[in-house]
Amino acid sequence: MTLELITTILTFSLFIVSMSEFIKTRKLRKLAYPLIVIYFLVGMPIIEGFIDNRVHHIWFTILSFAVSMIFIYSDLIITLNEKKLMH
């Protein structure tokens, strides 16, 4: 119960931070961060129920993680390039 409460609080705070970042920068990609977290916390257990093979579930998790990291890396690069252009 405590872990679920902490996870809920952290997800909610991440959503608030990303909303404030979105309002400040007007960049829609900033709203993807809470969606990624919600996907891994809620979506992955649901998907695990549909995939009976443990190896397929592990590969699906690795693929999801890789796609998420690629998105986060590209967002970081875009943000850094925008900051360079501003200065």
C-alpha positions as CSV (number, residue, x, y, z in Angstrom):
1,M,0.0,0.0,0.0
2,T,2.8,2.4,0.9
3,L,4.6,1.7,-2.4
4,E,1.4,2.4,-4.4
5,L,0.9,5.7,-2.5
6,I,4.5,6.8,-3.2
7,T,4.2,5.8,-6.9
8,T,0.9,7.7,-7.2
9,I,2.4,10.8,-5.6
10,L,5.5,10.7,-7.8
11,T,3.4,10.2,-11.0
12,F,1.1,13.1,-10.0
13,S,4.1,15.3,-9.2
14,L,5.7,14.4,-12.6
15,F,2.5,15.3,-14.3
16,I,2.3,18.6,-12.6
17,V,6.0,19.4,-13.4
18,S,5.5,18.4,-17.1
19,M,2.3,20.5,-17.3
20,S,4.1,23.6,-15.9
21,E,7.0,22.9,-18.4
22,F,4.4,22.7,-21.2
23,I,2.7,25.9,-20.1
24,K,6.1,27.7,-19.9
25,T,7.5,26.4,-23.2
26,R,4.4,25.4,-25.2
27,K,6.2,22.2,-26.3
28,L,3.7,19.3,-26.5
29,R,6.5,16.7,-26.1
30,K,6.9,17.7,-22.5
31,L,3.6,16.0,-21.8
32,A,4.9,12.7,-22.9
33,Y,6.9,12.1,-19.7
34,P,4.0,11.3,-17.4
35,L,2.5,9.1,-20.2
36,I,5.7,7.1,-20.3
37,V,5.6,6.6,-16.5
38,I,1.9,5.7,-16.6
39,Y,2.6,3.2,-19.4
40,F,5.3,1.4,-17.4
41,L,3.3,1.4,-14.2
42,V,-0.1,0.6,-15.5
43,G,0.2,-0.6,-19.1
44,M,3.0,-3.1,-18.7
45,P,1.3,-5.2,-16.0
46,I,-1.8,-5.3,-18.2
47,I,0.2,-6.4,-21.2
48,E,1.9,-9.0,-19.0
49,G,-1.5,-10.6,-18.4
50,F,-1.9,-11.1,-22.2
51,I,1.6,-12.5,-22.9
52,D,1.9,-16.0,-21.5
53,N,5.5,-16.5,-22.6
54,R,8.0,-14.9,-20.1
55,V,10.7,-14.5,-22.8
56,H,8.3,-12.5,-25.0
57,H,7.4,-10.3,-22.1
58,I,11.0,-9.6,-21.3
59,W,11.7,-8.7,-25.0
60,F,8.6,-6.5,-25.0
61,T,9.8,-4.7,-21.9
62,I,13.3,-4.2,-23.3
63,L,11.8,-2.8,-26.6
64,S,9.5,-0.4,-24.7
65,F,12.4,0.8,-22.6
66,A,14.6,1.3,-25.7
67,V,11.9,3.3,-27.4
68,S,11.4,5.4,-24.3
69,M,15.1,6.1,-24.0
70,I,15.3,7.1,-27.6
71,F,12.5,9.6,-27.1
72,I,14.0,11.0,-24.0
73,Y,17.4,11.3,-25.6
74,S,16.0,13.1,-28.7
75,D,14.0,15.4,-26.5
76,L,17.2,16.2,-24.5
77,I,19.1,16.9,-27.7
78,I,16.3,19.2,-29.0
79,T,16.1,21.1,-25.7
80,L,19.9,21.6,-25.6
81,N,19.9,22.8,-29.2
82,E,17.1,25.3,-28.4
83,K,19.0,26.6,-25.4
84,K,22.1,27.0,-27.6
85,L,20.2,29.0,-30.1
86,M,18.8,31.3,-27.4
87,H,22.2,32.3,-26.2
